[in-house]
């Protein structure tokens, strides 16, 4: 079997829309695609095709005829030469005409079937190529989710890009379909504002952080609470899963970043309590390196620290910003870090040397969040200037300014396949828009 072909046993269910499957089938399919790369790719192609078909306007042309024009014309010719005859055995001439028509069918029907098969294959397996010309222009708003009733402070994609999770000041975390915006689950376990959320790498769990001083881990399918982490003594402002899914780093206004086991809730390392390297500032953001060895920490004294994830000790400090740093993100290849803040800039710098390689100055107000494209070529940065800006990391050239929000934008995250961006903000919406560059 071609290693890129979907498993035969799952081919039918992959081709169906998710809403056409039973709950049991959905659960089984979700579990299977997590472990099968070929089926995961096939599923992504089907979803891409479905999204494109849903976006098409009603057809403006008539459907193609069922039979080829050759068949139709041959049949008409045969009928036009046919004369009424009494009921009797067919004449030799009639048998000859019928035989001629049958031969035409025998010659043309295979060609018709082949053409139909080619069209079907093009639709099923060449969706990305066939529909490239139908893609929405960069920045097109595909949907706006309005299920929450206060500021949307954090968003994240499921690993398969089928769902978005959004956390809000209305104290809820909501999971919804990224294509239809149908709400799948509302989590209400927190007693105060929820301002941090992250999906586990395997797609099974959500970690959410709140002003109630807790981080809660819960099942993304059922909403069942699994762990409540209570070691912080103030607002939990940021949470992040390690790329290997084993640990969570949570940052707080209690001036600490705590690294703990995602399965047991047991604390492993605390940054900020060491007498030799104390932290005296609120923690705003944390980001793991792709190899899970290091953590970048942004706080309110305008610096970013890189710490060892096993010891909590500071290895490097970046001081390029002139004001509070709100956000930090590691590049997919682990070589660079992007940080943004109140000085209205996004700065890209070498994670190994701390040397600044790019400073983006396109925003007119605080930068609230940053997200790298999966290929590491571009950055999306959100701001209190009500925009999200896409720009080239190498040249700092602005490629697009998204203006779909009418208030401060707090969160931005690129989908794992690089096609879409989700952004949320003070207008209480989470918007998904075209980001393929």
C-alpha positions, 0 to 999 in steps of 0.5 A: 500500500502507498504509505500516503494512502488512507487505510482502507478500513477508514476510507469511507468514514474519512470521506463523510462529513464529521456531522454525518458520523455517529458519536461512536464513529467520531470518537473512533476516527479521532483516535485513529487519525492521531496515530495514522499520518496517512489518514490524518493527511487524507482527512485534512484534504477532505476538510479543505475540499469541504470548506471550499465547496461550502464557500462556493456560490450557487451553481450558475450553469446547468449540470453536465449531461449524463450521456455524451453528445455522441450517444444522444445524437446516435440515439436520435438518428436511430429514432428518426429513421425508425418507422412504425411496424406491426408486431413481428420479429425485427427486420434485418435492417432494424437489427443492423441499426440496433447493432450499430447503436450498441457498437457506439455505446460499447465504444463511447461508454468506457470513455465516459466512465473513464472521464467520470473516474478522472473527475472523481479522482481529481476531486477526491485526491487532487483537491488542493490543486483543483481548488487552488484557484477558488481559495479566498484572498488573503485576509478573508474572514471565513467565520466569526464566533460569537458564543462568548459574552465578554473579552476573548483573551486566549485561543488555540487550535486542536492539533488536527485543526478541526476545532478552536478553543477560546477562553474568555472573561465570561469565565468559560472556555468553549470548544467549537468547530472551525468550519461551521462554528458549531459549539461542541463543549462549554467548560465552566469549571473556573470561578473567575476570568479565564485568560490562558488556554492550551491544547495538549499535543495529542489533542486529548486535553485542555489546560486553562488558567484563570484569575481564580489562581488555578490551572485546570486540565480537562478532557477535550471530548467530555469536559471532565475535570482531571487535575486542578493545580493550586500552587499559584497564589495569584492570577494565572496569566499563561499556560503552555504544554511542553511539546512532548506533552509531559509537562505544563509551564504556568506563569502567574502574577505571583512572580513565578513560573511553575513546571509540573507533571501534566499527568499527576499535577506534581510540581517539578521546578519553580522559577522565581523563588531562587534567592540567587535569581529572584523574580520581582515582576508579574509573569506575562507569557511563557513558551517552550523550545521545540525540543522541550529543553528550555522555556522563554519567560516574558515579564513586566520589567521589559526583559525575556529570560531563557531558563533551563526547564529542568532546573529553572535557572536563567541561561540568557536574558534578552533586554531589547525592549523598552517597556513591558513584554506581553508575549513570547514565541519560539520559532518552529526550528528553535533558532529564534524567539519573537517577543512583543510588548508595550513598546509597540514592537515585535523583536526577533532574536537569536535564541542562542546568542540573544542578538536581535535580527529583526524589529517590526514596528508596524503597530501603533499600540501595544503588541498583545500576542505573536504566532509563527507560521508553521514554516517559520517564514512569517509572523502574525502579531496582534495589537491593541490598535485593533489589527493583526498584521502578517509580515515577513520575518526576513525583511519585516515587510508587512504582507497584510493587515487584518482589520476584522476586529473593532476593538483591541485584539488579544490573541492570535494563533496560526493553524497547524497547516498554515492555511488559517489564523484565529484571532480573539479580542475585546469585541467578544469574537473569535474570528477565523480568516484566510492566511495562506501566503 
